Amino acid sequence: EAARDPARCAVAIWGWQVLEYVSAESGSPTTVEYPVGLAIASWVVHVALGTGDRLHYAAHLTFASMKLPKLRHALVRPLAVVNLLCLPVLAAEAVLCAALDAPLMAVFSLPLFLFSYPRPARGPAADQPVAHGVEGKIYEILAQSLMPVLAPMWRTGAISTRPGTMLLCASHEKLTTIVHVIASGAGWVAAEVRGLELMDPTSCHHLEAGIIQSTFQEHFNPAPPRDGKRDIEAGDDVGRESTVSAPKVGMFVLQPKAAMPGVSTYEASGVSLRGLIDNRATLKMIHTFFFHGLLYLLSQTKRVNPAWTGCPVEERDFLTAAHAFPVGWARHLGVQPPATALARQSPSPDADALFERVTALPHSSFPGDMRPEQESPRQPLPSHELDVLDNLMDEIVQSNIATVPSRCDTDVSPRGAVPPPMRVDQTVAAPQGDAAALPADPSICSDGPNATIATKLYAMFNVAMVLGHAPEGAGPAHVFRLFSGEFLEGSQDDSVKWLREHPALCDLVIKAFRYGVKLGLDLAVLGEESCTLSPKELEQEFQELEQDWWIGGEDCWNDAIDRKIPSILSLQRVTSSEYRLTKFSFREDLVNVGTLRNAAVMSAWASISLELNFFANDDEERYSIQAHPSLLRNLMVQVKEYPIFVSKPLVCHFE
């Protein structure tokens, strides 16, 4: 008893000593042994304190129900008058409840107080552990680090170790945890940890969670007084404002204690992609990074299956995909681009010479001209220089017209309008430089199959599947199909069937596209373009994605959380036109710890049991579970009836 509550034990000892002294002075000393007398005194102190807690709760509930308009039921005033007239009866009920450790139940959360049946103070409240979905996994990781953080507070007596003690812990913005002490002894505590819903809370939950954050904020970081004229009314709807003169009731059930560091788990955040993923520039960056991701992952593959080069892609699709081939990125990775890509993307060998002739004109003022430092007004070109410039521009156009892809050959016209494609066995006029030594076949690389495989895969997804149009024109639906792997379901296309037969390559393709989505959205949010990343920076981005990120669907979240991957990202489809990005980040955070008044919590739990078991009132909008600004009634009901997570009994040892 001294270890659990030294102050209460000291009061009991002092009370028994006073009783012994009074008995001795009166001439009739007590014959009760000291240990027995100490136990009796301790029980009397316990009953007295419990009676005070229950009467305090009854008075607060009556006061709050009368003061807050939303909680002012028609029966509140009559019941308050009855309680005042029958105050001795109410006090007797409180004494009886305290003596038997039973809650003083408020029927339907109204100020109508009845005696409830005793409940065990020791032992877990749940029959078995519960962990619902990914939220349960997050709370499971949190519980492992929460108990060691609370140990110093139990050691110093900042919080009680008495069975039945309840703590409310808030961390990582949205996580709300209830720690229920179910057993204790000298140097150890056994507790049950419960977690509340995280993803899509109700409006009442959202309101009370905001009140919890405000309570901790005001206690640990009080803001200076301000001259504001508006404030949020306690107990009102979320976001609704009222004048500062609106009735307010202070927090009752929660008593802040401390803010402790060292709690680690995942923090969830979500954002709607409306206006972002349906932007054509963003989609173009996603598909561009998809091609980069294919080359990167293939270059990191230790052993490339030679059968992967047999992807059944039409020649015209391959040639169209070769036009989008990232030549500079491939060279950075040490991959030789296909000849077709170099032939389409390389400028004419005479272009540089023609440009030099243009910039050599006396009055030339091209952007690259850094000639004079003195400022002089621009003068019109003489007529003879205009003639020379016209002739040079004609030469540039004629020399490059063969290498510029036609409009119908790229991303605008449908496949039916594309001119007859070049046969694979035809010779391509390779430009000078790195492409001069390439073979005649445009679909075969001299340095290995990586470029060929990447180009064919890009052609399969971003050319064939969109019928020759630009892939960004297919919209976000095409992005989600590739991100989630829906394209594999029920497709009878020969290339998709072939891809199903090579699961390792299929996983690589989906992984590359998910990397492309991540990088494309990052740059879109920052307002940048894909060309702003140098090859070295892009390689670092891919390396970070490989080491610290897991990107995929909801079906694999649990596995990623079990492995404690630092960052988890998922793309979700809310409606046919709305998409949402969900991210989980593993990090350490402060946890705000407060104690809950046991009398208020047990009363709410007893009232819920009465309604559900005897009155069969399970209406989701019933009065007894509406938000309460000072009793946190909605959260207390949730933690009792349908928590997201319930741990097995966790034992914490402290010296």
Secondary structure, DSSP 4 states (H G I P E B T S, - for coil): -TTT-HHHHHHHHHHHHHHHHHHHHTT----S-HHHHHHHHHHHHHHHHHHHHHHHHHHHHHHHHHH-GGG--TTHHHHHHHHHHTHHHHHHHHHHHHHTT--EEEGGGSS-EEE-----SSS-SSSS-EE-HHHHHHHHHHHHHHHHHHHHHHHHTSS--STT-EEEEEETTTEEEEEEEEEEETTEEEEEEEE---SS--HHHHHHHHHHHHHHHHHHSPPPP---SEEEPTTS-TT-EEETTS------SEEEEEEEEEEEEEEEEEEE-TTTTT-HHHHHHHHHHHHHHHHHHHHH-SS--GGGGG----HHHHHHHHHT--HHHHHHHT-PPPHHHHHHHSPPTTHHHHHHHHHTSTT---TT-----S-----PPPHHHHHHHHHHHHHHHHHHTTTSPPGGGTTSS-GGGSPPPPPTTSPP---SGGGTTS-S-TT--SS-SHHHHHHHHHHIIIIITTTTS-GGGGHHHHHHHHHHTGGGSS---HHHHHHHT-HHHHHHHHHHHHHHHHHHHHHHHHT--GGGS-HHHHHHHHHHHHHHEEE--GGGHHHHHHTT-SEEEEEEESSSS-EEEEEEEEEEEEEEEEEE-HHHHHHHHHHHHHHHHHS----TT-GGGS--TTT-HHHHHHHHH--SEEPPPEEEE--
